[in-house]
Amino acid sequence: MKVLFSKIDADGSGDLDIQEIRDALQDDEIRRAMGVTKDGAEAVFGKMDDDSSGVVRWEEFRDWFSTKTDLGALL
């Protein structure tokens, strides 16, 4: 999961913004790993951003994925 997070974190800031999620979902490999459609960026971002800070920290990303068994059913 940490490798996936790092791939999505294009600017290396240590957190993910909505544009990084949108851009990442254009990549077939990342989209398959996340189980999210190209159009699902806003929905998945909203679910991951627990504190509504406008960015997804590693901990939020990890916690969200650790509770999901069928990501496709959520979007």
PDB file with SEQRES, HELIX, SHEET and CRYST1 records, atoms N, CA, C and O in Angstrom:
SEQRES   1 A   75  MET LYS VAL LEU PHE SER LYS ILE ASP ALA ASP GLY SER          
SEQRES   2 A   75  GLY ASP LEU ASP ILE GLN GLU ILE ARG ASP ALA LEU GLN          
SEQRES   3 A   75  ASP ASP GLU ILE ARG ARG ALA MET GLY VAL THR LYS ASP          
SEQRES   4 A   75  GLY ALA GLU ALA VAL PHE GLY LYS MET ASP ASP ASP SER          
SEQRES   5 A   75  SER GLY VAL VAL ARG TRP GLU GLU PHE ARG ASP TRP PHE          
SEQRES   6 A   75  SER THR LYS THR ASP LEU GLY ALA LEU LEU                      
HELIX    1 AA1 LYS A    2  ILE A    8  1                                   7    
HELIX    2 AA2 ILE A   18  ALA A   24  1                                   7    
HELIX    3 AA3 ASP A   28  MET A   34  1                                   7    
HELIX    4 AA4 LYS A   38  GLY A   40  5                                   3    
HELIX    5 AA5 ALA A   41  MET A   48  1                                   8    
HELIX    6 AA6 TRP A   58  SER A   66  1                                   9    
HELIX    7 AA7 LEU A   71  LEU A   74  5                                   4    
SHEET    1 AA1 2 ASP A  15  LEU A  16  0                                        
SHEET    2 AA1 2 VAL A  56  ARG A  57 -1                                        
CRYST1    1.000    1.000    1.000  90.00  90.00  90.00 P 1           1          
ATOM      1  N   MET A   1       0.812  -1.190   0.000  1.00  0.00           N  
ATOM      2  CA  MET A   1       0.000   0.000   0.000  1.00  0.00           C  
ATOM      3  C   MET A   1       0.861   1.263   0.000  1.00  0.00           C  
ATOM      4  O   MET A   1       0.514   2.258  -0.636  1.00  0.00           O  
ATOM      5  N   LYS A   2       1.959   1.219   0.699  1.00  0.00           N  
ATOM      6  CA  LYS A   2       2.826   2.401   0.758  1.00  0.00           C  
ATOM      7  C   LYS A   2       3.395   2.723  -0.627  1.00  0.00           C  
ATOM      8  O   LYS A   2       3.548   3.893  -0.977  1.00  0.00           O  
ATOM      9  N   VAL A   3       3.706   1.701  -1.406  1.00  0.00           N  
ATOM     10  CA  VAL A   3       4.214   1.914  -2.770  1.00  0.00           C  
ATOM     11  C   VAL A   3       3.127   2.574  -3.620  1.00  0.00           C  
ATOM     12  O   VAL A   3       3.411   3.502  -4.377  1.00  0.00           O  
ATOM     13  N   LEU A   4       1.901   2.106  -3.498  1.00  0.00           N  
ATOM     14  CA  LEU A   4       0.790   2.699  -4.235  1.00  0.00           C  
ATOM     15  C   LEU A   4       0.610   4.165  -3.839  1.00  0.00           C  
ATOM     16  O   LEU A   4       0.451   5.028  -4.703  1.00  0.00           O  
ATOM     17  N   PHE A   5       0.636   4.444  -2.548  1.00  0.00           N  
ATOM     18  CA  PHE A   5       0.507   5.816  -2.063  1.00  0.00           C  
ATOM     19  C   PHE A   5       1.606   6.695  -2.660  1.00  0.00           C  
ATOM     20  O   PHE A   5       1.343   7.810  -3.111  1.00  0.00           O  
ATOM     21  N   SER A   6       2.816   6.191  -2.659  1.00  0.00           N  
ATOM     22  CA  SER A   6       3.945   6.965  -3.190  1.00  0.00           C  
ATOM     23  C   SER A   6       3.795   7.223  -4.687  1.00  0.00           C  
ATOM     24  O   SER A   6       4.159   8.296  -5.167  1.00  0.00           O  
ATOM     25  N   LYS A   7       3.265   6.257  -5.424  1.00  0.00           N  
ATOM     26  CA  LYS A   7       3.032   6.455  -6.857  1.00  0.00           C  
ATOM     27  C   LYS A   7       2.013   7.564  -7.103  1.00  0.00           C  
ATOM     28  O   LYS A   7       2.161   8.363  -8.028  1.00  0.00           O  
ATOM     29  N   ILE A   8       0.994   7.604  -6.280  1.00  0.00           N  
ATOM     30  CA  ILE A   8      -0.063   8.612  -6.434  1.00  0.00           C  
ATOM     31  C   ILE A   8       0.428   9.986  -5.997  1.00  0.00           C  
ATOM     32  O   ILE A   8       0.013  10.996  -6.566  1.00  0.00           O  
ATOM     33  N   ASP A   9       1.298  10.042  -5.003  1.00  0.00           N  
ATOM     34  CA  ASP A   9       1.822  11.301  -4.453  1.00  0.00           C  
ATOM     35  C   ASP A   9       2.863  11.895  -5.408  1.00  0.00           C  
ATOM     36  O   ASP A   9       4.064  11.857  -5.142  1.00  0.00           O  
ATOM     37  N   ALA A  10       2.377  12.439  -6.514  1.00  0.00           N  
ATOM     38  CA  ALA A  10       3.247  12.914  -7.595  1.00  0.00           C  
ATOM     39  C   ALA A  10       4.205  14.017  -7.169  1.00  0.00           C  
ATOM     40  O   ALA A  10       5.327  14.089  -7.670  1.00  0.00           O  
ATOM     41  N   ASP A  11       3.776  14.875  -6.252  1.00  0.00           N  
ATOM     42  CA  ASP A  11       4.642  15.989  -5.841  1.00  0.00           C  
ATOM     43  C   ASP A  11       5.525  15.655  -4.643  1.00  0.00           C  
ATOM     44  O   ASP A  11       6.324  16.486  -4.211  1.00  0.00           O  
ATOM     45  N   GLY A  12       5.384  14.433  -4.099  1.00  0.00           N  
ATOM     46  CA  GLY A  12       6.225  14.007  -2.988  1.00  0.00           C  
ATOM     47  C   GLY A  12       5.961  14.724  -1.681  1.00  0.00           C  
ATOM     48  O   GLY A  12       6.818  14.749  -0.797  1.00  0.00           O  
ATOM     49  N   SER A  13       4.777  15.309  -1.552  1.00  0.00           N  
ATOM     50  CA  SER A  13       4.456  16.099  -0.355  1.00  0.00           C  
ATOM     51  C   SER A  13       4.139  15.253   0.871  1.00  0.00           C  
ATOM     52  O   SER A  13       4.160  15.755   1.995  1.00  0.00           O  
ATOM     53  N   GLY A  14       3.846  13.968   0.663  1.00  0.00           N  
ATOM     54  CA  GLY A  14       3.487  13.122   1.791  1.00  0.00           C  
ATOM     55  C   GLY A  14       1.997  13.039   2.026  1.00  0.00           C  
ATOM     56  O   GLY A  14       1.547  12.334   2.929  1.00  0.00           O  
ATOM     57  N   ASP A  15       1.215  13.760   1.212  1.00  0.00           N  
ATOM     58  CA  ASP A  15      -0.235  13.625   1.245  1.00  0.00           C  
ATOM     59  C   ASP A  15      -0.769  13.738  -0.176  1.00  0.00           C  
ATOM     60  O   ASP A  15      -0.051  14.143  -1.090  1.00  0.00           O  
ATOM     61  N   LEU A  16      -2.020  13.379  -0.348  1.00  0.00           N  
ATOM     62  CA  LEU A  16      -2.627  13.354  -1.677  1.00  0.00           C  
ATOM     63  C   LEU A  16      -3.720  14.403  -1.773  1.00  0.00           C  
ATOM     64  O   LEU A  16      -4.567  14.517  -0.887  1.00  0.00           O  
ATOM     65  N   ASP A  17      -3.691  15.169  -2.859  1.00  0.00           N  
ATOM     66  CA  ASP A  17      -4.800  16.089  -3.102  1.00  0.00           C  
ATOM     67  C   ASP A  17      -5.690  15.499  -4.190  1.00  0.00           C  
ATOM     68  O   ASP A  17      -5.346  14.480  -4.790  1.00  0.00           O  
ATOM     69  N   ILE A  18      -6.819  16.126  -4.443  1.00  0.00           N  
ATOM     70  CA  ILE A  18      -7.781  15.581  -5.389  1.00  0.00           C  
ATOM     71  C   ILE A  18      -7.193  15.466  -6.786  1.00  0.00           C  
ATOM     72  O   ILE A  18      -7.507  14.516  -7.503  1.00  0.00           O  
ATOM     73  N   GLN A  19      -6.352  16.402  -7.189  1.00  0.00           N  
ATOM     74  CA  GLN A  19      -5.785  16.336  -8.535  1.00  0.00           C  
ATOM     75  C   GLN A  19      -4.846  15.141  -8.684  1.00  0.00           C  
ATOM     76  O   GLN A  19      -4.805  14.513  -9.742  1.00  0.00           O  
ATOM     77  N   GLU A  20      -4.096  14.827  -7.638  1.00  0.00           N  
ATOM     78  CA  GLU A  20      -3.230  13.647  -7.685  1.00  0.00           C  
ATOM     79  C   GLU A  20      -4.054  12.373  -7.825  1.00  0.00           C  
ATOM     80  O   GLU A  20      -3.661  11.451  -8.539  1.00  0.00           O  
ATOM     81  N   ILE A  21      -5.194  12.322  -7.146  1.00  0.00           N  
ATOM     82  CA  ILE A  21      -6.074  11.160  -7.257  1.00  0.00           C  
ATOM     83  C   ILE A  21      -6.628  11.073  -8.678  1.00  0.00           C  
ATOM     84  O   ILE A  21      -6.615  10.003  -9.286  1.00  0.00           O  
ATOM     85  N   ARG A  22      -7.115  12.197  -9.207  1.00  0.00           N  
ATOM     86  CA  ARG A  22      -7.643  12.206 -10.575  1.00  0.00           C  
ATOM     87  C   ARG A  22      -6.592  11.736 -11.571  1.00  0.00           C  
ATOM     88  O   ARG A  22      -6.864  10.886 -12.419  1.00  0.00           O  
ATOM     89  N   ASP A  23      -5.394  12.293 -11.464  1.00  0.00           N  
ATOM     90  CA  ASP A  23      -4.314  11.928 -12.383  1.00  0.00           C  
ATOM     91  C   ASP A  23      -3.954  10.452 -12.249  1.00  0.00           C  
ATOM     92  O   ASP A  23      -3.749   9.765 -13.250  1.00  0.00           O  
ATOM     93  N   ALA A  24      -3.880   9.971 -11.026  1.00  0.00           N  
ATOM     94  CA  ALA A  24      -3.501   8.576 -10.790  1.00  0.00           C  
ATOM     95  C   ALA A  24      -4.517   7.612 -11.385  1.00  0.00           C  
ATOM     96  O   ALA A  24      -4.148   6.544 -11.871  1.00  0.00           O  
ATOM     97  N   LEU A  25      -5.784   7.978 -11.350  1.00  0.00           N  
ATOM     98  CA  LEU A  25      -6.821   7.091 -11.857  1.00  0.00           C  
ATOM     99  C   LEU A  25      -6.836   7.010 -13.382  1.00  0.00           C  
ATOM    100  O   LEU A  25      -7.615   6.243 -13.949  1.00  0.00           O  
ATOM    101  N   GLN A  26      -5.998   7.780 -14.043  1.00  0.00           N  
ATOM    102  CA  GLN A  26      -5.829   7.649 -15.486  1.00  0.00           C  
ATOM    103  C   GLN A  26      -4.916   6.469 -15.815  1.00  0.00           C  
ATOM    104  O   GLN A  26      -4.909   5.981 -16.945  1.00  0.00           O  
ATOM    105  N   ASP A  27      -4.149   6.015 -14.829  1.00  0.00           N  
ATOM    106  CA  ASP A  27      -3.219   4.898 -14.984  1.00  0.00           C  
ATOM    107  C   ASP A  27      -3.954   3.589 -14.694  1.00  0.00           C  
ATOM    108  O   ASP A  27      -4.493   3.400 -13.604  1.00  0.00           O  
ATOM    109  N   ASP A  28      -3.970   2.689 -15.679  1.00  0.00           N  
ATOM    110  CA  ASP A  28      -4.693   1.417 -15.526  1.00  0.00           C  
ATOM    111  C   ASP A  28      -4.225   0.607 -14.324  1.00  0.00           C  
ATOM    112  O   ASP A  28      -5.046   0.037 -13.605  1.00  0.00           O  
ATOM    113  N   GLU A  29      -2.922   0.552 -14.100  1.00  0.00           N  
ATOM    114  CA  GLU A  29      -2.383  -0.231 -12.986  1.00  0.00           C  
ATOM    115  C   GLU A  29      -2.850   0.315 -11.640  1.00  0.00           C  
ATOM    116  O   GLU A  29      -3.266  -0.447 -10.768  1.00  0.00           O  
ATOM    117  N   ILE A  30      -2.782   1.614 -11.476  1.00  0.00           N  
ATOM    118  CA  ILE A  30      -3.213   2.229 -10.211  1.00  0.00           C  
ATOM    119  C   ILE A  30      -4.718   2.068 -10.039  1.00  0.00           C  
ATOM    120  O   ILE A  30      -5.190   1.759  -8.945  1.00  0.00           O  
ATOM    121  N   ARG A  31      -5.465   2.276 -11.106  1.00  0.00           N  
ATOM    122  CA  ARG A  31      -6.917   2.144 -11.032  1.00  0.00           C  
ATOM    123  C   ARG A  31      -7.318   0.729 -10.621  1.00  0.00           C  
ATOM    124  O   ARG A  31      -8.220   0.551  -9.802  1.00  0.00           O  
ATOM    125  N   ARG A  32      -6.649  -0.275 -11.189  1.00  0.00           N  
ATOM    126  CA  ARG A  32      -6.932  -1.668 -10.790  1.00  0.00           C  
ATOM    127  C   ARG A  32      -6.578  -1.907  -9.326  1.00  0.00           C  
ATOM    128  O   ARG A  32      -7.339  -2.543  -8.596  1.00  0.00           O  
ATOM    129  N   ALA A  33      -5.429  -1.398  -8.899  1.00  0.00           N  
ATOM    130  CA  ALA A  33      -4.995  -1.596  -7.512  1.00  0.00           C  
ATOM    131  C   ALA A  33      -5.960  -0.961  -6.526  1.00  0.00           C  
ATOM    132  O   ALA A  33      -6.199  -1.493  -5.442  1.00  0.00           O  
ATOM    133  N   MET A  34      -6.518   0.191  -6.914  1.00  0.00           N  
ATOM    134  CA  MET A  34      -7.447   0.887  -6.026  1.00  0.00           C  
ATOM    135  C   MET A  34      -8.869   0.373  -6.154  1.00  0.00           C  
ATOM    136  O   MET A  34      -9.677   0.542  -5.241  1.00  0.00           O  
ATOM    137  N   GLY A  35      -9.183  -0.259  -7.290  1.00  0.00           N  
ATOM    138  CA  GLY A  35     -10.544  -0.733  -7.511  1.00  0.00           C  
ATOM    139  C   GLY A  35     -11.524   0.398  -7.710  1.00  0.00           C  
ATOM    140  O   GLY A  35     -12.676   0.310  -7.284  1.00  0.00           O  
ATOM    141  N   VAL A  36     -11.071   1.474  -8.362  1.00  0.00           N  
ATOM    142  CA  VAL A  36     -11.882   2.682  -8.543  1.00  0.00           C  
ATOM    143  C   VAL A  36     -11.916   3.016 -10.031  1.00  0.00           C  
ATOM    144  O   VAL A  36     -10.922   2.837 -10.734  1.00  0.00           O  
ATOM    145  N   THR A  37     -13.055   3.498 -10.505  1.00  0.00           N  
ATOM    146  CA  THR A  37     -13.158   3.910 -11.901  1.00  0.00           C  
ATOM    147  C   THR A  37     -12.490   5.262 -12.114  1.00  0.00           C  
ATOM    148  O   THR A  37     -12.206   5.982 -11.156  1.00  0.00           O  
ATOM    149  N   LYS A  38     -12.242   5.602 -13.374  1.00  0.00           N  
ATOM    150  CA  LYS A  38     -11.665   6.913 -13.699  1.00  0.00           C  
ATOM    151  C   LYS A  38     -12.522   8.040 -13.151  1.00  0.00           C  
ATOM    152  O   LYS A  38     -12.003   9.073 -12.727  1.00  0.00           O  
ATOM    153  N   ASP A  39     -13.829   7.843 -13.159  1.00  0.00           N  
ATOM    154  CA  ASP A  39     -14.757   8.876 -12.710  1.00  0.00           C  
ATOM    155  C   ASP A  39     -15.001   8.863 -11.199  1.00  0.00           C  
ATOM    156  O   ASP A  39     -15.777   9.669 -10.686  1.00  0.00           O  
ATOM    157  N   GLY A  40     -14.346   7.958 -10.500  1.00  0.00           N  
ATOM    158  CA  GLY A  40     -14.600   7.810  -9.066  1.00  0.00           C  
ATOM    159  C   GLY A  40     -13.696   8.613  -8.154  1.00  0.00           C  
ATOM    160  O   GLY A  40     -13.734   8.424  -6.938  1.00  0.00           O  
ATOM    161  N   ALA A  41     -12.881   9.509  -8.706  1.00  0.00           N  
ATOM    162  CA  ALA A  41     -11.897  10.234  -7.898  1.00  0.00           C  
ATOM    163  C   ALA A  41     -12.529  11.015  -6.752  1.00  0.00           C  
ATOM    164  O   ALA A  41     -12.091  10.906  -5.607  1.00  0.00           O  
ATOM    165  N   GLU A  42     -13.550  11.795  -7.057  1.00  0.00           N  
ATOM    166  CA  GLU A  42     -14.154  12.631  -6.016  1.00  0.00           C  
ATOM    167  C   GLU A  42     -14.792  11.788  -4.921  1.00  0.00           C  
ATOM    168  O   GLU A  42     -14.672  12.098  -3.736  1.00  0.00           O  
ATOM    169  N   ALA A  43     -15.469  10.722  -5.326  1.00  0.00           N  
ATOM    170  CA  ALA A  43     -16.124   9.861  -4.337  1.00  0.00           C  
ATOM    171  C   ALA A  43     -15.117   9.200  -3.413  1.00  0.00           C  
ATOM    172  O   ALA A  43     -15.283   9.212  -2.193  1.00  0.00           O  
ATOM    173  N   VAL A  44     -14.064   8.618  -4.000  1.00  0.00           N  
ATOM    174  CA  VAL A  44     -13.083   7.929  -3.169  1.00  0.00           C  
ATOM    175  C   VAL A  44     -12.296   8.927  -2.311  1.00  0.00           C  
ATOM    176  O   VAL A  44     -11.963   8.634  -1.163  1.00  0.00           O  
ATOM    177  N   PHE A  45     -12.003  10.094  -2.865  1.00  0.00           N  
ATOM    178  CA  PHE A  45     -11.283  11.115  -2.100  1.00  0.00           C  
ATOM    179  C   PHE A  45     -12.108  11.530  -0.882  1.00  0.00           C  
ATOM    180  O   PHE A  45     -11.578  11.637   0.224  1.00  0.00           O  
ATOM    181  N   GLY A  46     -13.393  11.760  -1.086  1.00  0.00           N  
ATOM    182  CA  GLY A  46     -14.268  12.148   0.018  1.00  0.00           C  
ATOM    183  C   GLY A  46     -14.338  11.099   1.108  1.00  0.00           C  
ATOM    184  O   GLY A  46     -14.422  11.424   2.292  1.00  0.00           O  
ATOM    185  N   LYS A  47     -14.303   9.839   0.705  1.00  0.00           N  
ATOM    186  CA  LYS A  47     -14.352   8.756   1.691  1.00  0.00           C  
ATOM    187  C   LYS A  47     -13.035   8.620   2.450  1.00  0.00           C  
ATOM    188  O   LYS A  47     -13.035   8.287   3.636  1.00  0.00           O  
ATOM    189  N   MET A  48     -11.915   8.874   1.776  1.00  0.00           N  
ATOM    190  CA  MET A  48     -10.608   8.734   2.427  1.00  0.00           C  
ATOM    191  C   MET A  48     -10.267   9.908   3.329  1.00  0.00           C  
ATOM    192  O   MET A  48      -9.604   9.724   4.350  1.00  0.00           O  
ATOM    193  N   ASP A  49     -10.707  11.115   2.972  1.00  0.00           N  
ATOM    194  CA  ASP A  49     -10.347  12.336   3.707  1.00  0.00           C  
ATOM    195  C   ASP A  49     -11.192  12.460   4.973  1.00  0.00           C  
ATOM    196  O   ASP A  49     -12.117  13.270   5.039  1.00  0.00           O  
ATOM    197  N   ASP A  50     -10.863  11.654   5.967  1.00  0.00           N  
ATOM    198  CA  ASP A  50     -11.642  11.568   7.212  1.00  0.00           C  
ATOM    199  C   ASP A  50     -11.821  12.897   7.924  1.00  0.00           C  
ATOM    200  O   ASP A  50     -12.886  13.172   8.477  1.00  0.00           O  
ATOM    201  N   ASP A  51     -10.787  13.719   7.912  1.00  0.00           N  
ATOM    202  CA  ASP A  51     -10.851  14.968   8.675  1.00  0.00           C  
ATOM    203  C   ASP A  51     -11.247  16.170   7.821  1.00  0.00           C  
ATOM    204  O   ASP A  51     -11.199  17.307   8.291  1.00  0.00           O  
ATOM    205  N   SER A  52     -11.637  15.927   6.570  1.00  0.00           N  
ATOM    206  CA  SER A  52     -12.075  16.988   5.646  1.00  0.00           C  
ATOM    207  C   SER A  52     -11.052  18.106   5.490  1.00  0.00           C  
ATOM    208  O   SER A  52     -11.409  19.276   5.352  1.00  0.00           O  
ATOM    209  N   SER A  53      -9.777  17.733   5.513  1.00  0.00           N  
ATOM    210  CA  SER A  53      -8.705  18.724   5.416  1.00  0.00           C  
ATOM    211  C   SER A  53      -8.401  19.130   3.974  1.00  0.00           C  
ATOM    212  O   SER A  53      -7.689  20.105   3.735  1.00  0.00           O  
ATOM    213  N   GLY A  54      -8.942  18.379   3.022  1.00  0.00           N  
ATOM    214  CA  GLY A  54      -8.660  18.660   1.624  1.00  0.00           C  
ATOM    215  C   GLY A  54      -7.460  17.900   1.096  1.00  0.00           C  
ATOM    216  O   GLY A  54      -7.105  18.029  -0.076  1.00  0.00           O  
ATOM    217  N   VAL A  55      -6.838  17.114   1.947  1.00  0.00           N  
ATOM    218  CA  VAL A  55      -5.750  16.220   1.548  1.00  0.00           C  
ATOM    219  C   VAL A  55      -5.929  14.888   2.261  1.00  0.00           C  
ATOM    220  O   VAL A  55      -6.532  14.809   3.332  1.00  0.00           O  
ATOM    221  N   VAL A  56      -5.391  13.848   1.642  1.00  0.00           N  
ATOM    222  CA  VAL A  56      -5.436  12.516   2.255  1.00  0.00           C  
ATOM    223  C   VAL A  56      -4.027  12.185   2.727  1.00  0.00           C  
ATOM    224  O   VAL A  56      -3.101  12.066   1.925  1.00  0.00           O  
ATOM    225  N   ARG A  57      -3.883  12.040   4.017  1.00  0.00           N  
ATOM    226  CA  ARG A  57      -2.604  11.643   4.603  1.00  0.00           C  
ATOM    227  C   ARG A  57      -2.428  10.133   4.466  1.00  0.00           C  
ATOM    228  O   ARG A  57      -3.397   9.405   4.250  1.00  0.00           O  
ATOM    229  N   TRP A  58      -1.191   9.672   4.594  1.00  0.00           N  
ATOM    230  CA  TRP A  58      -0.893   8.248   4.503  1.00  0.00           C  
ATOM    231  C   TRP A  58      -1.784   7.441   5.445  1.00  0.00           C  
ATOM    232  O   TRP A  58      -2.312   6.399   5.057  1.00  0.00           O  
ATOM    233  N   GLU A  59      -1.953   7.912   6.674  1.00  0.00           N  
ATOM    234  CA  GLU A  59      -2.736   7.183   7.668  1.00  0.00           C  
ATOM    235  C   GLU A  59      -4.192   7.023   7.216  1.00  0.00           C  
ATOM    236  O   GLU A  59      -4.786   5.961   7.404  1.00  0.00           O  
ATOM    237  N   GLU A  60      -4.768   8.074   6.622  1.00  0.00           N  
ATOM    238  CA  GLU A  60      -6.139   7.997   6.127  1.00  0.00           C  
ATOM    239  C   GLU A  60      -6.234   6.996   4.972  1.00  0.00           C  
ATOM    240  O   GLU A  60      -7.168   6.197   4.904  1.00  0.00           O  
ATOM    241  N   PHE A  61      -5.262   7.054   4.074  1.00  0.00           N  
ATOM    242  CA  PHE A  61      -5.196   6.150   2.930  1.00  0.00           C  
ATOM    243  C   PHE A  61      -5.115   4.704   3.417  1.00  0.00           C  
ATOM    244  O   PHE A  61      -5.884   3.849   2.977  1.00  0.00           O  
ATOM    245  N   ARG A  62      -4.199   4.446   4.307  1.00  0.00           N  
ATOM    246  CA  ARG A  62      -4.001   3.094   4.856  1.00  0.00           C  
ATOM    247  C   ARG A  62      -5.257   2.613   5.579  1.00  0.00           C  
ATOM    248  O   ARG A  62      -5.700   1.484   5.369  1.00  0.00           O  
ATOM    249  N   ASP A  63      -5.821   3.451   6.415  1.00  0.00           N  
ATOM    250  CA  ASP A  63      -6.996   3.065   7.193  1.00  0.00           C  
ATOM    251  C   ASP A  63      -8.185   2.772   6.290  1.00  0.00           C  
ATOM    252  O   ASP A  63      -8.927   1.818   6.523  1.00  0.00           O  
ATOM    253  N   TRP A  64      -8.365   3.584   5.266  1.00  0.00           N  
ATOM    254  CA  TRP A  64      -9.487   3.368   4.355  1.00  0.00           C  
ATOM    255  C   TRP A  64      -9.342   2.033   3.628  1.00  0.00           C  
ATOM    256  O   TRP A  64     -10.305   1.272   3.536  1.00  0.00           O  
ATOM    257  N   PHE A  65      -8.152   1.745   3.115  1.00  0.00           N  
ATOM    258  CA  PHE A  65      -7.935   0.491   2.396  1.00  0.00           C  
ATOM    259  C   PHE A  65      -7.999  -0.717   3.318  1.00  0.00           C  
ATOM    260  O   PHE A  65      -8.397  -1.797   2.881  1.00  0.00           O  
ATOM    261  N   SER A  66      -7.626  -0.567   4.556  1.00  0.00           N  
ATOM    262  CA  SER A  66      -7.612  -1.709   5.467  1.00  0.00           C  
ATOM    263  C   SER A  66      -9.023  -2.185   5.819  1.00  0.00           C  
ATOM    264  O   SER A  66      -9.190  -3.303   6.306  1.00  0.00           O  
ATOM    265  N   THR A  67     -10.026  -1.361   5.583  1.00  0.00           N  
ATOM    266  CA  THR A  67     -11.402  -1.736   5.924  1.00  0.00           C  
ATOM    267  C   THR A  67     -12.201  -2.178   4.710  1.00  0.00           C  
ATOM    268  O   THR A  67     -13.368  -2.544   4.850  1.00  0.00           O  
ATOM    269  N   LYS A  68     -11.607  -2.156   3.518  1.00  0.00           N  
ATOM    270  CA  LYS A  68     -12.346  -2.454   2.298  1.00  0.00           C  
ATOM    271  C   LYS A  68     -12.059  -3.866   1.799  1.00  0.00           C  
ATOM    272  O   LYS A  68     -10.909  -4.301   1.746  1.00  0.00           O  
ATOM    273  N   THR A  69     -13.133  -4.577   1.433  1.00  0.00           N  
ATOM    274  CA  THR A  69     -12.962  -5.882   0.826  1.00  0.00           C  
ATOM    275  C   THR A  69     -13.363  -5.844  -0.640  1.00  0.00           C  
ATOM    276  O   THR A  69     -12.764  -6.537  -1.462  1.00  0.00           O  
ATOM    277  N   ASP A  70     -14.368  -5.046  -0.978  1.00  0.00           N  
ATOM    278  CA  ASP A  70     -14.803  -4.912  -2.356  1.00  0.00           C  
ATOM    279  C   ASP A  70     -14.944  -3.438  -2.667  1.00  0.00           C  
ATOM    280  O   ASP A  70     -16.022  -2.865  -2.510  1.00  0.00           O  
ATOM    281  N   LEU A  71     -13.869  -2.826  -3.104  1.00  0.00           N  
ATOM    282  CA  LEU A  71     -13.866  -1.392  -3.354  1.00  0.00           C  
ATOM    283  C   LEU A  71     -14.832  -0.998  -4.447  1.00  0.00           C  
ATOM    284  O   LEU A  71     -15.450   0.064  -4.365  1.00  0.00           O  
ATOM    285  N   GLY A  72     -14.979  -1.818  -5.466  1.00  0.00           N  
ATOM    286  CA  GLY A  72     -15.855  -1.494  -6.571  1.00  0.00           C  
ATOM    287  C   GLY A  72     -17.314  -1.320  -6.136  1.00  0.00           C  
ATOM    288  O   GLY A  72     -18.054  -0.542  -6.738  1.00  0.00           O  
ATOM    289  N   ALA A  73     -17.716  -2.033  -5.110  1.00  0.00           N  
ATOM    290  CA  ALA A  73     -19.094  -1.934  -4.642  1.00  0.00           C  
ATOM    291  C   ALA A  73     -19.368  -0.615  -3.941  1.00  0.00           C  
ATOM    292  O   ALA A  73     -20.527  -0.244  -3.755  1.00  0.00           O  
ATOM    293  N   LEU A  74     -18.330   0.092  -3.553  1.00  0.00           N  
ATOM    294  CA  LEU A  74     -18.519   1.346  -2.837  1.00  0.00           C  
ATOM    295  C   LEU A  74     -18.762   2.520  -3.757  1.00  0.00           C  
ATOM    296  O   LEU A  74     -19.292   3.543  -3.325  1.00  0.00           O  
ATOM    297  N   LEU A  75     -18.388   2.394  -5.011  1.00  0.00           N  
ATOM    298  CA  LEU A  75     -18.483   3.533  -5.939  1.00  0.00           C  
ATOM    299  C   LEU A  75     -19.478   3.285  -7.052  1.00  0.00           C  
ATOM    300  O   LEU A  75     -19.671   4.145  -7.911  1.00  0.00           O  
TER     301      LEU A  75                                                      
END                                                                             
